[in-house]
Amino acid sequence: MPIKKIHINLIYLVLAFWSTAALAAEIKITNPKMTMVLNYGGKASITSLVVNGQKVISSADGVFTSVNINGITYSSLHLKKTPVLLKTGNVYKLSNISYGDKSFTITENWIFTINDKAIRWTIERSSNKPLQVNESAAPVFNFDNINTWEGAYQGYGGLAWFYLFNEKLCTYGVHTRSSDFWNSKTGNGLNITVAAPGKNVAMKYSRTADDKLAYTISVSNNEMALKQDSDTQRRRFLRGRTDVWAPFNLAAGPGSQSITLSYFNFDEKYGRGKFSGVDGAKVGAVLNTIARIGVIDSLHFGGNSWATPYGPICLHEQYIAQLGLAINDAKYLKGDETCLDYYRDHAIKPDGRVYPRWAYTNEDAMPNQFNSDGFYEAQWGILMDSNPDLVINVADLYDMTGDKSWVKQHQLSCEKALDWILKRDSNNNGLVEMMTDNHTQKRSSDWIDIVWASYENAFVNAKLYHALVKWADIEQQLNNDAKATYYKNFAAKLKESFNKPTADGGFWDQEKSCYAYWIDKDKSVHGRNMVTPVNFMAIAYDICNKDARKQTILDNIEMQMQQEKLFFWPLCMTTYLPGEAKEYQYPFPSYENGDLFLSWGSIAVKAYAEYKPALALKYVRNVLEQYGKDGLAFQRYGRIKQDGLGDDILSGNSLAIVGLYQAIYGINPLYNRFYLNPHITPELAGTVLNYRFRDKKLTINLDNDNYAVADGKFKVTAKQSFGFNSTSTQLSYFNGGSPAVALNAASAGNLTIDIKNWDGDKMEWHQQAAKPVTYVLHQLNPNTDYSFAVNGKQTEVLKSDVNGELKINYKSATANEDMMLSKLN
């Protein structure tokens, strides 16, 4: 063989070897729950990711970094030079990652730090010159399939739900630093959290052209701006394209961010306990998905899905914070706090009027009645329930967080919102008036936005009453007695007028045996067709002051429900009269004139739970059954076929399940205690719920006439409603619905108290104590003698102080003892 040919063959052999070696340059990075394969042979990418045995990424372009400039993508998949890997202990460093073109160079170091709980990936990135980029991926994860994960919970409590990515190139962009990817079928979860001090972080989720899930992290100096639509640039969800973010400037010089990947068990992190009498898997699924989809982004919480074509948020919905009660995620509550801060600063006009809506576009707005932040007056009318609803949401959220300093920051704005609407009571009868005098003006005034409710509107006034009652209590806590008294007095007057017969200017329609919807200025009565939200709110918000009325309303509704075999309550039981609603609402039933809107489920369940819990439970089960059929991914249900209609998916479709938690299970987090007030049926007995109350994990046991709350150290059981609170060393018991503590028990060990009887003269309880307990009883008669007995034998006589408090220091003789404190005559 000629020498020249030998040299050529040798060169080919060396090149082939180098190429094979380059392709084979990969290393496995692993911890007990995750394994990734890092390829660094002429590129830098993660080609495989396995989470708890489930392969979620398996492609050459699995995870990589990139920038897109003028439509051209430059990435770590195509490098200018071969990177260098160095391993030191549990740290892997891949350096010399370089990509770009002749005019610029991006240089990166990837550092992986491994421990038993997580893999932290630090990306050190530097650009040799400032760049304007169309998009930056730092990095992008290409999961194998759009169905690899069911969804991703956001760091502010929202949800990217991939069920709604129902075509290729659906894209959703949000501002967050954390994602919890989950799959309830496998039970696997993957948390990805980004730390980038001083920087802004955004995330994008896209269904690719080949049906993968592309998850892109972007880090920037300023908050990532949105690209669509051209006139508003507020759209978070796109169809048929992926360019959700506007171009931005990437500064020259170094930058760094760390991405931490950690496994979680879905059931352990989001599991809700043991359910009896209902399908617990469906309960969890509804609250894990439908309940969260109204959270559009970190500052935009509402009831309408981010997938809705024009992306509206209704600020005139009083239940957005209430959803958090059953979602039961601290991230949702914290996110809603930040959102309400934003609404306070951007959605309230100087005079106190609260804009009722926000949207991606201005198409639903009155001409020129919107601000630059996207808040607007709706084209249908002045929807005045936004003012009390803002206050209700602030008050409800405060109950769930107990954050007094936060609610204090909303005191002036909530007063402003309430005072604006209270001035609308021009005739001084306690009922505020709408902007229109009669229905012929064809303008709406509340959530039912194409029915022409005018002048004195029971729907708005019911919400206002609820807001006044809740806010008066908060004013009291904030030491503003004058405002508290003012709001309480106005609420009392409103309630009195609300309950008067229509002939006397109230809303009670004696002929129809229901509360009418509204009264025009000419005294004509309208909406006499049993508008269900009006009547349910009157009962649930404790406006209706006669038990016979409550029963009549609820029985009449149920009678017709059975006749029509409806699975859920419609907005009204019979038709509006001609002219009371927009023309295309006829013939009945049609849309707001008779269709089924699930968003009023929580107040309906509450109204029935206190009267006939079995009926409330029946409709909860109906909603769960419907979820099993169609996922509740509709705006409403038609009355005739009971089929899902509308692309405006509402998180309110979950509210019957929220009602299950709040009114049937009786779970009510309040500002100073966890209040348990169940209305369960026999088949629900044996339910054991996991519930996060602030920083504690509670276990709630519900049996017939026997309820318990425990935090792992302290436990209270009782046969009636009670309040519970605890610290690391003290248990507080609240009797019934009282906001004042009845008993404090301090102990260094585990303690269970079983309440046998509690009234003003005799308090009886059984204790199981591991260590000595010090009791302080409150709300006793001042300066009064009481007998303290253990296991039926008096041990001493104690005297309460001037405040009606009494301390008991007793060292247990046994672990189980009966105790009684009784007033001496």
N, C-alpha and C positions, 0 to 999 in steps of 0.2 A: 504494500500500500504506500502511495507517495506520502512524503512528509507533510505536504500542504493539506492533503485530505485528512491526515491524522489530526492536525491542528484544528481543522474546521469541526470535525466530529467531537473533539475534546471541548471546543467552545460550546457546541450545542448541548453536550452532556452537562457542562457546568451551568449553563443557563437553565436547562431543564431542572437540575437539582436545586438551583437557587429559587426558581419559580415554585417548585413543590415545597421547598422549605418555607418560602414566604407564605404560601397558602396554609401551611401547617402550623404557622406561628400563632398558637392560641394557648390559653391557659384557663383552667377551671377555677373559679372563685366561689367558695361555698361556705355556708354556715348551717346549723341544724335544720333550718326550714327553707333555705333558698340555695339554688345553684345557678350560676351564670357562666357562660363561656365567653371570654374576651378574645377577640381575634385582632392581632396586630401585625399581620403579614401584608404590608403595603397599604393597609387601611387601619382604621380603629373603629371597631363596632362590637356590640354584644350580640352574638348570633344565637344564643340560647338562654332562656330564663325559665327555670322550673320552680314553682311555688308549692311547697308541701306535696311534692310528687306529681303535680299537675303542670305539664309543659304549656306555658302561655306564650312563649316567643320561640320561634324556630326558623329563622331565615337569615340570610346574609346581611340584610339591611334591618336587622331586628331593632337595635338601638344605636343611634349615632347623633352627631351634632352637625349643624349646617347653618348657612346664611343664604338668603335669596336676594340677589341684587339685580335689578332691571330684568327680572324674569328668569335669571340663570341661577341655579342652585349649586353652591360650592359646599362640599361636605367632607367629613372625616372618612367617607367611603373612598375618596380619591385624594391621596396625599402627595405632597411634593417630595417627601423623603420618608424613609422607613423609620417608624417610631422605635423607641428603646424601652424595654421593660426591666424594672428592678423590683425585686421582692425583698422586704425586710420584715421578718416576723409576720405579723398579721396585716401588713400594709403592702399593697401593690401600687407601684407608680409607673404609669405609661407616659413617657415624655417625648418631646420632639414631634408632636402631632401638628402638622402644618398643611394648610390648604388655602386656596385662593387662586388669583390669576397673576398676570405680570404686574398689575397696578397695586395690588394689596396682598397681604398675607395675614391669615388668622393662625395663631399659634396656641396650642392647648397642652396642658398636662392633665392627665386623669389620675386621680389618687383614690384607691379603694381601701377603706379601713373596715376590717371584719371583726364582729363580735358575735356572741351567741344570739343576740336579739335582732341585729340589724346589719345591713351593709351600707356604709356611708360612702357615697361617690362625690368627691370634690372635683369640680371642673375649674381649672385656672385657665382663663382665656385672655388673650391679648391681641389687639389689632395694631398694625403698624401705622394706621391712619384712620381718621374719622370716616365712618361709612353711613350712608343712608340705606337701610335694608328694608326690603318688602316683608321679610319674615326672618326670624331667628329661632332656631331650635336648639335648646341647650338643656337636654337633648329632645329627640322624638323617640317614643316607644311605639313600635309596630307590633301590636298584639295579633296573634295568628288569625283571629276571627272576631267579627263584631259581637258574637255571642260568647266570647271567652269570659267576659264579665257581664253581669246583668246591668250594672251601673257603677257610678262612682260618686260617693258622698263628698261634698265640698267642705273646705275648712270652715265655712260660715254656715253650714247646715243644709245647703241646697243639694240638688241631685242632678247629675248627668245620667239620664235614664235611656239606655241604648235601645229599649223597646220602641222609642219614638224616632229612632234613626231608621226609618222604614224604607229608605231608598239610598242608593249610593251617593256619596259626596254630601251627605248631611253633615253639618258642622256646627258646633256649639262652643263659644268662647266666654270665659269668665275670669274674674280677678280673684285669685285665691293662691294660697301657698301649700295646700294639702289636698290630696285625693285618697279616699278609701275605696279601692276597687273591690267588688264582692260578687260572689256567686253562691246563692243560697242552696243550690243543688249539690255542689261539691263541699260547701262549707268553708271554702278558702277565701281569704281576703288578703289584699296587698295594699299597705299604706305607703304612699310616696309623699314626702314632705320636703319642701325646698327652704333652705336657709340662705338668704342673700342680704346681709345687713346693709341698710341704706339704699337698697334697690327695690323696685317693684316687680312683682311676679304675676304672670298670667298663664292660664292653661287653656288648651284647645283640644277638643275631641272631634275626630272626623271618621266617618265611615268611608273607606277608600274605594277606589274603582274596582279593586279585587276583593272587596268585602272584609278587609282587615279593619282593626280599630287603631287609628293613629292618634297618639296622645302626645301633644307637644307642649313643652315648657318654654316660656319666654321670660327673660330677665332684662329689665331696662331701667334707665335712670328715672324716667318719668312714667306715670301710669299709662299702660297700653291703651291707645285710643282705638275706637271702632271705625270700620271703613264704610259699612253699609248703614243706612241708605245715604244717597249723596246729599240730601238736604238736612238730614237729622243726625246721622251717624250714631245711632243708638242700638242697632240690631245685633243681638247676640246669637241668634240661630239662623243658619242659612240652609238653603236647599240647592243642590246642583253646583256648589262651589265651596271652596275652603278658605278663601281670603277674608276672614272675619276681622283681622287686625289691620289697622292703617300702617303705612310705612313709618319707621321711626329711626332716630339717629343712634348709632352704635359708636360710643366714644373711643378714641384712640387710647392705647395703654392697657394696663392689666385690670382684670376683674376676676371675681371668684364667687362661686356658689356651691353649696353642698346639697346633694339629693340623697335623702335617707330612705332606703327601702326596708320595710319590715313586714313580716307576716302577721296576720291575726286570724283567729278562729271566728267566723261570722256569728255562730250561735252564742259563743261566749261574750262577744262584744255587743251584739245587737239582739240577742235572744230575750224574749219577754216573759218566759216562765212556763207554767203548766196551766193549760186552759181546760175547763170543764164546761160542757154545754154549748160551746161554739168552736168553730174551726180556728185554732190558734195560729196555724200556718198562714191562713188567709188574713187574719187580723194583722199579723206582722207584715205581711206583704203589702197590704193597703197602706199601712202607716209608713212603711219603708219606701214606698214609691209615690203613689197618688198624693199623699199628704204633703210631700215636699216639692212637687213640680211647679208650684206657684212662686218659688224662690228663683227669680230670673238671674240675679247676680248678687254680689255681696252687699249692695246698698238698695236692692229692689226686691222686697218681699210682698207678695200678693197672692191672689187666688187663681189667676189665669196662667196657664203653662207658658214657658219660654218658647214652646213650639207653635203657639198660636200665631197665625200669619202676621197680625199687626202688633202682637206682643203687649197686650194691655195689662195694667195693674189697676185694680179698683181699690182706692183708699177708702171707699165707702163700703167696706166689709169689716165687721166687728170681730171676726173670728180668726184673723191671721195669727195673732199671738196665741190664741186658744189652741190652735193646731199643735203648738209646741208642747202642750200638756200631754198629748198622747204620742207625739213623735219622740218625746223624752230623750232629747239629745242636747247636751249643754252647748254644743256648737250652734245649734239652731237658735237657742235663746240668746246667746251672745251676738250672733249675727243679726237677730231681729233688733236688739238694742242699738247696734250700729246703724241699721236701716232707719229706725225711728228717729235717731239723732239726725240723720240725713233729711228725713221728711220734715222734721221740726225746722231745719235751716233752709229748706228749699221748696217746700210744698205749702207753706202757710203765707197768705198774703198779709201785707202790713195791717189790714183791718181785722185780721183773725179768721177770715174765710179760708177753709182748707180746700185746695184743689182736689177734686174727687178721683182723678185718673192720671195715669202715666202710660206712655206707649212708645214703641219703636218709631212710629210715624205720627203725623198730625191729622190723619184722615178722619179720626173720630171726634176731633175737637171743633168747638164753635170757632168761627172765623176770628182770628187774632186773640183768642182767649186761651193762650198757652204761654209758658215761659221757656227760656232757653234750656232748662234742665229736663224738659219733656212733660211737665205736669200741666194739666189743662182742664177746662170746663167741657163736659161732654155735649155733643151736638143735640142731645135729646132734651136737655133742660138743666136747671141748676140742681144738682143731686146733693141735697143738703145733709144727708146722713153721713157724709164724710167728716163733718165736724164732731159729732159725738163718737163716731167710730174711731177716730184717731185717739181720743181720750180713753176709750174702752181698751184699745190695744195697748196703750201705755200702762194702764192700770192692771190689766191681766198679766202683762209681762213682768211687772213689778211683783205681783203675787208669786210668780214662778221663780224669780231670782232672789227676792228679798233685798235687792240692791237699793238701799235708801238714798245713797248719794247720787245714783243715776236718776231716780225718779225726781229728785229735787231739781235736777237740771231741766226737767220738763214741766215744772210747776207753772211758770209764767206762760209758756206756750199753750198748755192745756187750759189754763184759765182764760187765755185769749180766745181760744177756739170755742169754749163753752159760752163765754160772755157774748161773742158775736151772734150765736144762734139764740141765746136767751133774749136778746133785744128784739127778736122777731115776734114776741108776744105783745102785739100792739093793743089788744083788747083786755089784757091783764087777767086772762082766765086760766093761765098756767099752761096753755097749749101754744107752742110756737107755730108761726105761719110760714108757708112756703112763698116763693117768689111769684107764684101765679094765683089768681083769685078763683079761677074756675077751669073745669076740664076742657072747655071749648077752646082755650088758648093752645091746647095740644103741646104741652111741655110737661115733662116728668119732673119728679123731685126726689127720687130715691133709686135704690138698686133695681127695682122693677122698672126699667128705664123706658119702656115704650107703652106704659099705661099712664094716663094723664092725671095722676094724683096731684091735687092742688090744695091750696089754702091750709086748712088744719088736717094734717096727715098723720094717721095713727101709727104707721110704719116708722116714720122719723121720730115721732114723739115717744114711742116705746123705747127706741134706742137711746134717746136723750135721757129718759128716766133712768135707764140702766147706767149710763155714763155719770149722771149726777150722783146717784147712790154710791157708786164705786169711788168717784173722785172726792166726794165729801169726806169719806173715811181717810183718804190719803192726805187731804188738807188738814185733818185733825192730827194725823201723825207728824205732819210738817209744821205743827204748832200755829196754824192759821185758823183760829176758831171762828173768826168773822166770816171767812169764805166758806168754811165747812157748814156753818149755820145757814148761810145764804143758799147754798146748793141743796141742803136738806129741805129747807122750807119750799124752795121752788119744786123739788121732786114731789113733796107731799101735795102741793097744789095741783101739779100735773096729774098725779095719780087720782086725785079726787075728781077732776074734770074728765079724765079719760074714762072713768067708770060710770059717768052719768049716762042716762038714756039719750039717744040722739035728739029726742024732742026737747031736751034740756041743754043741748050743746055738747054732749059727750059722744062717745063712740059706740056705746052699747045699743045694739039694734034688737029691740025686744021682739019684733016680729020674726026676724031671721035667726034669733038666738045665737048671735055671734057679734064680734066687734066689727064695725064697718071700717073700711079702708080710709076714706077721707070725707070731709065735709067742705063743700064750696062756700065761698063768702056769702052767697045768697041763701045759705042754710040747707041747701039740697044735699042729700046723703048719697054717697057713691061707694062702689066696691062692697056691695052687700052680699057678695057671692062667696062668703067664707074664704077670704084670702088667708091661707094657712100661716105664712110667716107672721102676719099681724096677730093672729090669735094665739099662735104658739109663743111668741114673744111676750104677750100679755100674761100668759101663765108662767113661763119659765123665768121671766124677770120679776115675778111677784107683783105685777101691777093689778091683775085681776084679784079682787078682794072678797070674792064669794065662792066657796067650794062648789055650790050647786051650779054656778055658771061654768066653772072649770069642767066639771063632769059633763055638763050638757054639750059643751063645745067638743070635748074629746070623744064622747060617745057618738055624736052626730057625724063627726069625721070618720070614725072607725066603721060606722054602719055603711056609709057610702063606699069606703075602701073595700069592704067585703063584697058589696054589690058589684063593683066594677073589677074586683080581683086585681087591684093595683099592687105592685111590689113595693112602691114608695109613695110618699105624699106628694101630690101636685101643688103647684103654686096657688091654685084656687080650686074649689070643689065644683063650682058651676060657672057659667059664662059671665063676663062683663057685659053690661048693657051697651048697645050701639053708641059709639062716640066716646066711650070711656077709655079706649085703647086705640093704638094705631091700626089703620085699616086692615093690614094684612094679618092681624091677630084673629080675624074671623074667617070662616065659621069656627066655633068652639069644637074641639080643643085645638089650640095652635100656639106654640111657643109660650110666651108669658101668660097667655090666656088658656091655662089648663094643662100644660106639659109638666113633666116631673123633673124638678131641679133638686139634686141631692145636697146642695149646699146648705139647706136649712135643716139638715139631719140632727145636729147637736141640740138645737133648741126643741125640736120635736121630741127627741128621745128624752130630754129632761122633763118636758111637760108630761109625758106619759109615765116616766119612771117613778114619779112621786105619787101617781094615781094607780096605774096598773102596769107594773114592771114587765109582766109577760108580754103585753102589747109592744112596749118599747123594744124588748128583746126580739120579738118577731120580725120587726123591720130591720134591725141590725143584721139578723141572719139573712134576710132577703138581700141586703146589700152585699154581704159576703158571697152569697150564691151568685149574684150578678157579676161580681168580680171574677169568680171562677169561669164565667162564660166569656167575658169580653174585656177584662182588665179595667173597667170603669173609665176607659180613655175616651170620654165623650163630654160634650157640654151639658147635655140633658138627655132625657128619654121621652119618646113620644108616648102619648097617653093611650092611643088606640092599639098600637102594636107593642108598646113598651120596649121599643128598640132604641139603641143608642143613636143620637143625632148630634151634628155640629162638630166642627174641628177645633172649637175653642175649649180645650180640655181644662177642667177646673179641679184644683186641689180640694175644693169644697166637697167633691164627691166622696171624700173620706170622713166627712163630719159626723155621720151616724156612728162610725167607729170611735171617733173622739167622744161622742155622747156615751158610748158603751163604757169608756174609761171614766169619764167624769161623773155621769149621772147614775149609771147602773153599778159599776164597781166602786164608785164614790171617791175616786182619786182627785183630790183638790189641793195642790200645793198653794199655800198662802204665805204672805210676806213673813210671818213669824212662826209658822208651823206647817206640818203636813197634816191636812184634815182628811179623815176617812169617813165618808158618809154613804155607805152602800145601800142599794135597793136591788138586791139580787133575788133571783128566783131559785127554787130548789135544784134545778138542773145545773146551775152555776156553782153550787156548793163544791168545795174542793179546789177551787181556782187558787193558784199560787202565782203571784205576779212579781217579777223583778222590776224595780223602779228606781231611777236615779233621782234623788232629791238633793239638788245642789252638789255637794262634794261627797255624798254618801250613797251607798247602794242599799236600798231597802228591800225587804221581802214582805209582801202583803199576802196574808192568808184570809180567804173569804169562805166562810161556812155559814150555814143558816143560823142566824142569831148569834154568831160568834166570829169576831174579826180580830186580826192581829197585825201589828206593824213591828218589824225588827230591823236593826241595823248591824247585826253581827255581835253586838255587845249588850245592847238594851232592847227590851221587847215589852210591848203593851198589848194585852188582850182585853176585849170588852164585848158586851152584847149589844152595844149601841154605838152611835157615831162618837168620834173623839179626835183630838189633835195630838200630834206627836212631834217632839223635837229633841235633839240630843247634841251634846258635845262629847269630847273624849272621856269626860268624867261625870257628866250629869245628864239625866233623863228628865224631860218635862212632859207632863200629861195635862191636856186641856179637856175639860168636861164638855161633851156635846159639841155644839158649834161655837162655844164661847171663844173670843180672841184672847182672853186673859188666862194665864196659866193657873191651874188648880193645884198641881203637885209638882215639886221638884224633888228628885231623888239623886243624891250624889254617892257614887261608889267607885272604888278602884277596880272592882271585878264585874263579871257578868251579872245582869239583873233582869228578872222578868217580873212584871206586876200584872196581875189579873184583876181588873176592876169588877167588883161584885155589886156595889151600890155607891152612888155619889149624889147626895143632896145637901141642903144647907145644914142639916142637923146630924147627919150620920154618913160617914165615909168608910167603906169597907173594901179591902183589897187583899189579895193573896200574893205573897212575895216568894220568889226563888232567888236567893242571893248567894254569891260566892264569897263576898267580902262584906264587912260592915257597911250599913247604909245610913245616911243622914237624910231625913225627910224634912221638907218645908212645905206646909200646906197654906194655901192662899184663899182669899175670898171667904174667910170665916167671919163670924160676928166679932167685932172688936171687943177687947177686954172681957173675954168670956171664958169660963172654965169648960174644959173638955176632958173626957175620960179616954185614956188610951189603953186598949186591951190587945193582948196577943193570945191567939188560940183560945179565945173566950174568957180569958182571965185579965182583969184590970191590972196594969202594971204601975200606972201613975196618973195623976191629974195634972194637966197642963193648961196654961192660960195664954190665949191669943193676945197679940199686942194691939196697939191703937190702929194699925193698918189691917187688922184681921188676918195676921200671919202667925204661924206657930211652927216651931222647930222640934223635931223628934230625933234624938240620938239613941239608936237602939242597936246593940250588937246581937246578931241572930244567934239563937241557941241551936237551931237546926237550919237546914237549907230551905225548908218549906214551912211557911208560917202564915196564919190568917191574922190580919190586922184590922183594927176598927178604931176610929176616932168618933166619938159621939158627944154632942153638947149636953152638959149637965143643966138641969132645970134650976 
